[in-house]
Amino acid sequence: MVAVTRVVLIIEYDGRRYHGSQLQVGLATIQEEIEQAIRGLTGESCRIAAASRTDAGVHACGQVVSFRTNSILPEQTFVNGLNYYLPRDIAVKAAYRVAGSFDVRRDAVSREYSYYILNSLTRSPIWMGFAHLVGGYLDIEVINEACQALLGERDFASFASITGVNKKCTVRYVYRAVMEKRGELAVFNMVANSFLPHQVRNTIGLLIKVGLGRVSPGEFRSIIEARVPGLAGPMAPACGLRLIRVNYPVSFGGET
């Protein structure tokens, strides 16, 4: 009898034509495509678990998913075989066999997201769908001054959408929050133990207002301290957001 094992996949995807990472009946999702590919390769019907949920239109270059399988295929065969069955806007970058007790979500110690802003007076066909166009001048120094208020353990209720909070704990620990200018691109990078629904997009929406001089760093801090769901924003478009990586206490193959 073949023993059941757990396989972890590192996934990259262009989220533009998907209604998010999580399965939704009747809608195209990342989960549905991956599960169909697993079924095509192994003949098994299974459910995958993802380390971090991404919304409709959000991209990823380091999503981590896992599933249980009876298959004894080598790890590289999982990579090559699943990529054969997957559409071109989703790719498996690596595969690893891990302990059966491994929990792709609970064992993660942090998630890292980046948000890309095209700070330009003209649109870019190259970046369209992968960056948010902001025409006004963004003061990166003032934005990073405001970012200091995000660091450490905070109650981020103000940065969660009203419908996404319910009775969940809204306290999170942020390890990094910084904006960098790369030519016409302004890239915001945020690392936290986990994120509330829409937290990053609401954060960047408010930081853009800071950078445009419409909200001061002091007002930004006051919004954090208010702890009122939906107060921050407006929510930035999904196109600029990418899940960069998920980190674990012990890495597998150096990929996370």
C-alpha positions in Angstrom: 0.0 0.0 0.0 1.3 3.4 -1.0 1.8 5.8 1.9 0.0 9.2 1.7 2.5 12.1 1.7 2.2 15.9 1.6 3.6 17.9 -1.2 4.3 21.7 -1.1 4.3 23.8 -4.3 5.7 27.2 -4.9 3.4 29.0 -7.3 3.6 32.1 -9.5 0.6 33.5 -11.2 -0.9 36.5 -13.1 -4.1 37.1 -11.3 -5.9 39.3 -13.9 -8.4 36.8 -15.1 -9.1 35.0 -11.8 -11.6 35.8 -9.1 -9.0 35.2 -6.4 -7.0 32.3 -5.1 -9.7 30.6 -3.2 -12.3 28.2 -4.8 -15.6 29.9 -5.8 -18.3 27.9 -7.5 -18.8 28.9 -11.1 -15.9 31.3 -11.2 -12.3 31.0 -12.4 -9.9 30.7 -9.5 -6.3 29.7 -8.9 -7.3 26.9 -6.6 -9.6 25.4 -9.2 -6.8 25.4 -11.9 -4.2 23.8 -9.6 -6.6 21.1 -8.4 -7.6 20.3 -12.0 -3.9 20.0 -12.9 -3.2 17.7 -10.0 -6.1 15.5 -11.1 -4.8 15.5 -14.7 -1.3 14.5 -13.5 -2.1 12.0 -10.7 -5.7 11.0 -11.3 -6.4 12.1 -7.7 -9.1 14.6 -6.6 -7.9 16.6 -3.7 -8.2 20.0 -2.1 -5.1 22.3 -1.8 -4.4 24.6 1.1 -2.8 28.0 0.4 -0.6 29.9 2.8 -2.1 33.3 1.9 -5.4 34.2 0.3 -5.2 36.6 -2.7 -8.2 38.6 -4.0 -9.4 38.9 -7.6 -6.8 40.4 -9.8 -3.9 40.1 -7.3 -0.7 38.4 -8.5 1.8 36.2 -6.8 5.4 35.1 -7.4 5.8 33.1 -4.2 2.4 31.6 -3.2 2.8 28.4 -1.2 0.2 25.6 -1.4 0.1 22.0 -0.2 -1.9 18.9 -0.8 -1.9 15.2 0.2 -1.2 12.6 -2.4 -0.6 8.9 -2.9 1.6 9.6 -5.9 5.2 8.6 -5.8 6.2 10.9 -8.6 9.6 12.7 -8.1 9.4 16.4 -7.1 10.7 17.7 -10.5 8.1 15.6 -12.2 5.4 17.4 -10.2 6.8 20.7 -11.4 7.0 19.6 -15.1 3.8 17.7 -15.1 1.6 20.2 -13.4 3.0 23.0 -15.6 1.9 20.9 -18.6 -1.7 20.9 -17.4 -1.8 24.5 -16.0 -2.7 27.5 -18.1 0.1 29.8 -19.1 -0.7 32.4 -16.5 0.0 30.0 -13.6 3.3 28.2 -13.0 4.7 25.8 -10.5 8.2 27.0 -9.7 9.2 24.2 -7.3 7.8 21.1 -5.4 8.8 19.5 -2.2 7.7 16.6 -0.1 7.3 17.6 3.5 6.1 16.1 6.8 2.5 15.1 7.0 2.0 17.4 10.0 3.1 20.5 8.0 0.4 23.2 7.9 1.1 25.6 5.0 -0.8 28.4 6.7 -0.3 27.9 10.5 3.4 27.1 10.2 4.1 30.3 8.3 5.9 33.0 10.4 5.4 35.9 7.9 4.0 36.9 4.5 5.5 39.5 2.2 3.6 41.6 -0.2 4.7 44.4 -2.6 2.6 47.0 -4.3 3.7 48.6 -7.5 2.8 52.2 -8.4 3.6 53.7 -11.8 4.2 57.3 -10.8 3.9 58.9 -14.2 1.8 61.4 -16.2 1.3 58.8 -19.0 0.1 55.3 -19.0 2.4 52.3 -19.7 1.2 49.4 -21.9 4.0 47.3 -20.4 2.9 47.9 -16.8 -0.9 48.0 -17.4 -2.4 45.3 -15.3 0.6 45.0 -13.0 0.9 48.5 -11.5 -1.4 51.3 -10.4 -1.0 54.5 -12.3 -0.7 57.6 -10.1 -0.1 60.9 -12.0 0.7 63.3 -9.1 4.1 63.7 -7.5 4.5 61.2 -4.6 6.7 62.4 -1.7 8.5 59.1 -0.8 10.2 60.6 2.2 6.9 61.7 3.8 5.3 58.3 3.0 8.1 56.5 4.8 7.7 58.8 7.8 4.1 57.7 8.0 5.2 54.0 7.5 7.0 54.1 10.9 3.6 54.1 12.6 2.8 50.7 11.0 5.8 48.9 12.5 5.4 46.5 15.5 2.3 45.0 17.0 -0.8 47.1 16.2 -4.5 46.9 16.0 -5.1 47.4 12.3 -8.9 47.4 12.4 -9.0 50.7 10.5 -7.2 49.0 7.5 -9.6 46.1 7.2 -12.7 46.3 5.0 -15.9 46.6 7.1 -17.3 43.3 5.7 -14.0 41.5 6.3 -13.5 42.0 10.1 -16.5 40.4 11.8 -15.4 39.3 15.2 -11.8 38.4 14.2 -8.8 39.7 16.0 -7.4 42.7 14.1 -4.0 42.8 15.8 -1.1 42.0 13.6 2.7 42.4 13.8 4.4 44.3 11.0 8.1 43.7 10.5 8.7 45.9 7.5 6.8 48.7 5.8 8.7 50.9 3.3 8.3 52.6 -0.1 11.2 52.8 -2.6 11.4 54.7 -5.8 12.8 52.9 -8.8 12.6 55.3 -11.7 8.9 55.9 -12.5 8.0 52.9 -10.2 7.3 53.4 -6.5 7.3 50.0 -4.8 5.7 49.5 -1.3 6.9 46.5 0.5 5.2 45.1 3.7 6.0 42.1 5.8 3.8 40.9 8.6 3.0 37.8 10.5 -0.4 37.8 8.6 -2.8 40.3 7.1 -6.4 41.3 7.4 -8.7 41.2 4.4 -7.7 44.1 2.1 -5.2 45.4 4.6 -2.3 46.0 2.2 -4.5 47.7 -0.5 -6.2 49.9 2.1 -2.8 50.8 3.5 -1.4 51.8 0.2 -4.5 53.7 -0.7 -4.0 55.9 2.4 -0.3 56.1 1.9 -0.9 57.5 -1.6 -2.9 60.3 -0.1 0.0 60.9 2.3 2.4 61.1 -0.6 0.1 63.5 -2.5 0.0 65.8 0.5 -3.7 65.2 1.2 -3.1 63.4 4.6 -0.3 64.1 7.0 1.8 61.5 8.8 0.1 62.6 12.0 -3.4 62.0 10.6 -2.2 58.6 9.3 -1.2 57.6 12.8 -4.6 58.9 14.1 -6.4 56.6 11.7 -4.4 53.6 13.0 -5.2 54.6 16.6 -9.0 55.0 15.8 -9.4 51.3 15.1 -12.5 51.8 13.0 -13.0 49.2 10.3 -13.1 50.8 6.8 -11.6 54.1 8.0 -8.4 53.8 5.9 -8.3 53.8 2.2 -9.5 54.2 -0.5 -8.6 50.7 -1.4 -6.0 50.6 -4.1 -6.7 48.6 -7.2 -5.7 44.9 -7.2 -3.5 45.1 -10.2 -0.5 46.5 -8.3 -0.4 43.9 -5.6 1.9 40.8 -5.5 2.4 38.1 -2.9 6.2 38.0 -2.9 6.9 35.1 -0.5 5.8 33.2 2.5 8.4 32.5 5.2 8.7 29.5 7.5 11.0 28.7 10.5 12.7 26.0 8.4 12.9 26.6 4.7 12.4 23.8 2.1 15.0 24.0 -0.6 15.7 27.7 0.1 12.5 28.8 -1.7 10.7 30.4 1.2 
